Amino acid sequence: MSGGVQEQFEIKFRLPDGTDIGPKRYPAASTVATLKESIVAQWPKADKEKGPRTVNDLKLINAGKILENNKTLSECKSPICDFSGLTTMHVVVRAPTTDKQSNKIVAKKPKDFRCGCSIM
Protein backbone atom coordinates (compact mmCIF):
# COMPACT_ATOMS: atom_id res chain seq x y z
CA MET A 1 0.00 0.00 0.00
CA SER A 2 1.15 3.56 -0.50
CA GLY A 3 0.98 6.83 1.39
CA GLY A 4 2.67 5.53 4.55
CA VAL A 5 -0.30 3.33 5.44
CA GLN A 6 0.98 -0.03 6.56
CA GLU A 7 -0.78 -3.11 5.27
CA GLN A 8 -2.67 -5.02 7.95
CA PHE A 9 -4.03 -8.55 8.08
CA GLU A 10 -7.10 -9.72 9.96
CA ILE A 11 -6.29 -12.99 11.73
CA LYS A 12 -8.02 -15.30 14.16
CA PHE A 13 -6.39 -18.23 15.91
CA ARG A 14 -8.14 -21.61 16.18
CA LEU A 15 -7.17 -23.32 19.43
CA PRO A 16 -6.93 -27.12 19.87
CA ASP A 17 -10.34 -27.25 21.61
CA GLY A 18 -12.03 -25.56 18.61
CA THR A 19 -12.46 -22.13 20.20
CA ASP A 20 -10.97 -19.00 18.66
CA ILE A 21 -8.88 -16.04 19.77
CA GLY A 22 -9.67 -12.98 17.68
CA PRO A 23 -10.13 -11.85 15.02
CA LYS A 24 -7.65 -9.00 15.38
CA ARG A 25 -5.72 -6.86 12.89
CA TYR A 26 -1.92 -7.21 12.77
CA PRO A 27 0.58 -5.13 10.76
CA ALA A 28 2.28 -6.95 7.88
CA ALA A 29 5.64 -6.34 9.60
CA SER A 30 4.57 -8.36 12.69
CA THR A 31 6.66 -11.45 13.30
CA VAL A 32 5.23 -14.88 13.99
CA ALA A 33 6.83 -14.66 17.46
CA THR A 34 4.79 -11.48 18.10
CA LEU A 35 1.60 -13.32 17.14
CA LYS A 36 2.51 -16.14 19.51
CA GLU A 37 3.11 -13.66 22.35
CA SER A 38 -0.38 -12.29 21.72
CA ILE A 39 -1.83 -15.82 21.83
CA VAL A 40 -0.08 -16.64 25.13
CA ALA A 41 -1.40 -13.37 26.64
CA GLN A 42 -4.97 -13.99 25.41
CA TRP A 43 -5.12 -17.73 26.20
CA PRO A 44 -8.46 -18.57 27.92
CA LYS A 45 -8.09 -18.37 31.69
CA ALA A 46 -10.13 -21.54 32.24
CA ASP A 47 -7.54 -23.50 30.23
CA LYS A 48 -4.30 -21.90 31.55
CA GLU A 49 -3.03 -25.19 33.04
CA LYS A 50 -2.99 -26.93 29.66
CA GLY A 51 -2.07 -23.76 27.80
CA PRO A 52 1.32 -22.58 26.59
CA ARG A 53 3.77 -20.98 29.00
CA THR A 54 6.02 -19.43 26.33
CA VAL A 55 6.02 -18.82 22.57
CA ASN A 56 8.24 -21.91 22.23
CA ASP A 57 5.32 -24.06 23.39
CA LEU A 58 3.28 -23.00 20.33
CA LYS A 59 3.28 -23.82 16.64
CA LEU A 60 1.24 -21.73 14.20
CA ILE A 61 0.00 -23.45 11.07
CA ASN A 62 -1.32 -21.59 8.07
CA ALA A 63 -2.14 -23.11 4.67
CA GLY A 64 -0.59 -26.38 5.83
CA LYS A 65 2.77 -24.83 6.76
CA ILE A 66 4.35 -24.35 10.18
CA LEU A 67 5.31 -20.69 10.45
CA GLU A 68 8.79 -19.77 11.70
CA ASN A 69 9.14 -17.35 14.63
CA ASN A 70 11.53 -14.97 12.85
CA LYS A 71 9.36 -14.53 9.73
CA THR A 72 7.05 -11.55 9.26
CA LEU A 73 3.48 -11.91 8.05
CA SER A 74 4.53 -10.43 4.70
CA GLU A 75 7.18 -13.15 4.35
CA CYS A 76 4.59 -15.85 5.12
CA LYS A 77 2.30 -14.86 2.23
CA SER A 78 1.99 -17.41 -0.55
CA PRO A 79 -0.24 -18.09 -3.56
CA ILE A 80 -2.28 -20.40 -1.33
CA CYS A 81 -2.57 -17.86 1.48
CA ASP A 82 -2.40 -14.19 0.58
CA PHE A 83 -4.09 -13.04 3.83
CA SER A 84 -6.97 -11.46 1.91
CA GLY A 85 -10.01 -11.19 4.15
CA LEU A 86 -10.13 -13.00 7.47
CA THR A 87 -7.37 -15.62 7.87
CA THR A 88 -7.61 -18.49 10.34
CA MET A 89 -4.34 -19.85 11.73
CA HIS A 90 -4.31 -23.10 13.66
CA VAL A 91 -2.53 -23.28 17.01
CA VAL A 92 -0.78 -26.42 18.21
CA VAL A 93 0.46 -26.57 21.80
CA ARG A 94 3.46 -28.70 22.68
CA ALA A 95 2.66 -30.96 25.63
CA PRO A 96 4.48 -29.81 28.76
CA THR A 97 7.19 -32.11 30.08
CA THR A 98 6.94 -33.27 33.66
CA ASP A 99 9.84 -33.81 36.03
CA LYS A 100 9.41 -37.58 35.70
CA GLN A 101 9.80 -37.35 31.91
CA SER A 102 12.90 -35.16 32.32
CA ASN A 103 14.44 -37.68 34.71
CA LYS A 104 13.81 -40.55 32.30
CA ILE A 105 15.65 -38.70 29.55
CA VAL A 106 18.63 -38.11 31.85
CA ALA A 107 18.70 -41.75 32.94
CA LYS A 108 18.97 -42.91 29.31
CA LYS A 109 22.27 -41.14 28.69
CA PRO A 110 24.98 -43.65 27.70
CA LYS A 111 27.32 -42.56 30.50
CA ASP A 112 24.81 -43.89 33.06
CA PHE A 113 25.20 -47.42 31.71
CA ARG A 114 28.49 -49.05 32.60
CA CYS A 115 29.90 -52.39 31.71
CA GLY A 116 30.18 -54.84 34.58
CA CYS A 117 33.03 -56.79 32.97
CA SER A 118 36.33 -57.43 34.72
CA ILE A 119 39.61 -57.88 32.89
CA MET A 120 41.78 -60.59 34.43
Secondary structure, 3 states (H helix, E strand, C coil): CCCCCCCEEEEEEECCCCCEEEEEEEECCCEHHHHHHHHHHHCCHHHCCCCCCCHHHEEEEECCEECCCCCEHHHHCCCCCCCCCEEEEEEEECCCCCHHHHHHHHHCCHHHCCCCCCCC
